[in-house]
Amino acid sequence: MSDDIARLRAEIDSLDGELLGLVNRRAALARRVGEAKQGAPAYRPEREAEILRRMAAENAGPLSAERVTGIFREVISACRGMEQDIRVAYLGPQGTFSEQAVQRHFGRAVEAVPLPSIDEVFRRAEAGDSEFAVVPVENSTEGAVGRTHDLLVSTPLKICAEIALRIHQNLMAKAGDLPDVKRVYSHAQSLAQCHAWLNQNLPNAERVQVVSNAEAARRAGEEPGTAAIAGQMASERFGLTILAPSIEDDPNNTTRFLVLGRIGTAPTGRDRTSLVMSADNKPGAVHALLSPLAANRVSMSRIESRPSRAAKSALWEYLFFIDVEGHQDDERVAHALAELAQKAPFLKVLGSYPAAVQ
């Protein structure tokens, strides 16, 4: 038995040496690409999405496609970091799902900057203090993030990528067992996402809303008899033990984040375009605006209405946020957008970007 283990470990050591050589060869090639770009941005979301999709498609196991793409994300991140130092602003504090989304998409070779509000995240990126911003836009359980939608209307930033993050809510505490928990801290959305589980397992525990899941974890680490609902990153950052993992009521609970910046993206063949438009206040106006999409066989994946925040807007005047399949440079999407521009009182293309790589 010991001889077999020694032989297998020797083979692993040999493969590790080969992997190290290959990774450094890749890094050297990436550096040459960076030099050839002559100052162009190091981060190209369409190129990174194509690499990750190809690796997932070619993966023969035993590693899962998700594990493989996770490994290659970090390889890409490390190579990108040789070309350019990148700052990414996100809705803080540290230990939140927003930070997890940044790491999932960009890898660890970026400077992640936590900020206290979505407004500040937009402002920092608009001012050039960070190259990119990551903001939540919708949750599959709780719906749209209104403030993000409102700020998208006026920002000069473009959507250049999206992140789909599966949300695993965990009950965590400094010590003790489930019966010891008398109070549960969490953000309002997380409490709502775990409502049924809490009713069944902690019906008598007080539920206290706080500004973030990271703040909940901080408090749970300091107060006996309390617990927090948060992501695994918060448990690691604040030294908490997970008492119950994945307590979200919806097993498919997912939050979608947007990556905002000043770069455009080229088509990849699996893209999404987001836009916002207004409609005349008359019967059939919205149907008339959507007809160019149907006429050009452009699939609409989402529509969200929001009250207009414009100073001259009338009462009950709405904006419509729409996601369609395809890139704005694709022929059918381009034709549909041109027709919409003729019909809509207001139209803004928020960006075309690769669909999220799971």
N, C-alpha and C positions, 0 to 999 in steps of 0.2 A: 504493500500500500504506500509506504513512504517513498519507495523508488519511483512509483507512478506519479506521485505528487511532485517530486523533485524534477522529474522529466517534463511534466506539464508546465511547471513554473519556469523552467529554463526556456521552454518554447515561448511562453508569454514574454519573458525578458527579451528574447530575440525580436519578437514582433513589436514590442515597445520601442526598441531601437530603430526599427524600420519606420514605425509611425512618426517618431521624432524627426527623422530625416525627411520624410515626405511633408510633414507640416512645415518644416523650415524651408523646404523647396517651394511650397505654396506661398509662404510669406515673402520669399524673395521675388517671386513672380508678381505678387500683389504690389510690392514696392515699386517694381518696374512699371506696372500699370499706373500707379499713382504719379510717377514721374512723367509718364507720357500724357497724363491728363492736363498738365500745365496749370494747376490751380483749380481745376473743376472739382466739385464736391466729391468727397470720398464715399459718402453714403448714397447708394443708388438702389432704392427700394425694389424697383422692377428686376434688377440683376440679382439681388439677394433672394427675392421670391422665386425666381426661376431656378436658382441653385438648389434651394430647399425642396422645391417640388420635384426636381429631378432626383435628388437623393432619396426622397420618400418613395418615388416610383421604382427606383432601381434596387431598393433595399430588399434583400432576400432573407433577413433575419439571422440569428434569433432575436436581435434587438428589434423593438417595435419601431414603427415609422416615427412616432413622437420622440422616442429616445434619440434616434438617428438625427432628426432635424435639430434637436436640442444641442447635440454635440457640434454639428456643423454651424449652428448659430454662433457658438462661442469661438470657433475657428475663424469664421468670417469677422466677428467682432474684433478679435485680436489682430487680424491682418488689417482691418480698416483703421484701427488705432495707430498703426504705423504710418498711415498716410496723413491723418488729421486728428487733432484733439476735438472731440465733439461734446458739447453740453446739451443736456436734455432736461427741460423744465417739466415738472409734473405736480399734480395735486398731492401735497404731503399731508401729514408728516411721514417720516420713514416708517416702514413696516406695514404700509397700506397695500391694497390691491393695485393701486396706480403704480407704485414702485415695482411691484411684481410684473406689471404689464411692460414697463420700461425694460426691465432685465430680459423678459421673454422675447421682446422684439429686437432690441439693440445689443443684447449681451452685456457683459460686465466691463468691457473696455470703453466705457463712456463715463462722463461725469454727470451723474443724475442729481438734479437740483430740486429739492422739495420746496414747495411754496404753499402759503396758507389758503389760497383761494383760486378758483378757476380764472377769475378776472386777472389775477397776478400772473398766472401761467401764460395767458395770452399776451399780457403787457411785456413780459420779459422777452418772449420770442419776437414780438413785433419791434422791440427796441434793439434787437440784435444781441442782447445779453446771453441768450442761448440760441443755438442753431435750430433746435426743434422743440416742440411742445407735445406732450401726451396728455389728452383729456378724455374723460369718460363721456360717451354720447348716448348710450342706452343700455338697459339691462333687460334680459328676457323675462324677468319676473316683475320688476318694478316700473319698466317703461323708460321713457325718454328723460334725459338730463336737460332740463329746460334752459339753464344758464349757458351751457355749451352751445345750444342751438341759437340763442339770442346773440351771442358774441360772434358766431360764424357769419352773420349777416354783414357785419361791417369790417371784419378783419381783413388786412391785405394778405394774410397767410393762406396757403393752399393746403388742402388735404393731400398728403403724399403717401399715406399708408394707413392700414387699419390693423387692429389687434383684437382677436377674439379670445378672451380669457375665461376659461371655466372657473367658476367661483366655488371653492370649497370652504364652507364656513365651519370653523372648529371651536368647540368650547374648551377654554384653557384657563388654568389657574396656577398659582405659585406652588400650592401643595393641597393635599386633601383628596377627597373623593366626591362623586356626584352628590350624595346626600348632604355634604357639608356646605353646598353652595346656597347662600341666602339672597344674593344679589347678583344680577348679570348686567354688565356694561357692554354697550355696543352702539354703533351708528344706527340711526333709525331704519335705514334700508336693510341692514343685516338682521336687526330684530324682526322686521317684517318677513324676511326671507326664511326665518327659522321659527315662525309663529307656531305652527302645528307641533314641531318637535318640543318646543318649550312647554306648550300646554300639556303634552303627554309626560314629559320627563322631569320638568321643574315647574309644576303648576303654581307653587306657592312662592317661588323666588321673585323678588322685585326686579323689574326690568327698567334700566336707567339708560336714557339716550345720552350719548356724548358726541363730540364733534367729529371723531374718527375712530376707526377700529384700533389704530395704534394708541390713541389716548385711552381707550378701553383696556388694552393690554397693560399699559403703564399703571393704571389704577389697580387692576387685578393683581399686579405684582407687589403692590404696597399695602393692600387692605385684606386682612384675613376674612375668610367666609365669602369672598367674592370671586367671580369668574368673568371672563371676557369672551365675546364671539369675534373671531378675527381669522385671518389667513395664517398659514404656517409660518410665513416670514416674520410675522409679529411674535409668534411664540419663540422663535429662535433669537430675535433681537432683544426680547425682554426676559428671556430665561424662564419661560412658563412651560408647564407640562400640559399636553393635550389630554383632556379627560374624555372627550367624545369627538371623533373626527367626522367630517362631512355631515353636519346636522341640517343642512339646507333642505327645505321641504321639496324643492324641485331638483331632481337629480341632473337636469340639463341646464341649471342656472348658469348663465353666461353674461358677462359684461363686454360690450364692444367699446373699444377706445379708438380715437383718431390720432394719427401723427400729423402734426402741422409744421410746415416750413415754407421756404421760399423757392423750392425746387419743383420743377415739373417732372413727370414720369412718362416714359414711353410705354406703348401698349405691350402686354405680355400674352394676350389671348385669354386671360382669366382676370378681367378687371371689373371695377365698379366706378361709376360716376355719380357724384352727389351734387345736387343743385337746390336752390331755393327760389321760389317765385311767388308772386301775388296773383290774385284773380279779381276781375271786376265784380262788384257787388250786384249781381243780377242772376236770375235763374239760368242754370246750365253752364255757368262760367267755368266751373272746375272741370266739368266733363269736356268742354271745348278745349281746355288747356291740355288735357291728357290725351286727346285724340291723336296728336302727332306721334306719340309713343306707339300707340296701337297701329297707326298707319304705316310706320316704319319698322314694325315688328321688333320693338325694343321692349325688353321685359323689365317691368318695374318691381323691385324687391321690397320697397318700403315707402310709405307716405306718412308724414307727421305734420299736423297743423299746430301753429303757435300764434297767439295774438301778436300783431305787429307792434313793435316798440318805437317805430318812427314817430318823430315829433308831430308830423302833420297827419298821422293816421286817424281815420274816423273810428268811432266806437264799433266794436265787433269786426274790425278789419283783420284778416288773418294772412299769414304767410304759410306756404306749403313747402316742407322739406321732403325731397324725393331722392331715392337711390335707384339707379337703373343698372342693369347688367351691361358691361362693355365700356370701352374707352371713348372719350370725346373725339378722338381722332379716327375711330372706326366709322366707316361710311354711313351705316344706318343711324348710329347715335348722332353723328354730325348733322345729318339731314333733319333728324327730330329736333335737335337743339336750335337749328336755324329757323324752323317753323315755330317753335315755342317763342323765340325772340320776337317774332312778328305779332304774336297773340298776347303775350303776358305783359301787363303794365310794368312789372319788375321781374328781372331774371338774372340770377348770378350762378355761375358754375363754380362750385366750391372746390372741385378737384376731381381728377381721374387718378386711380391708384390700383395696385394689385389687390385682388381679394385676399383676405387673411389666409395665411398658411397655418393649418392646425398643428 
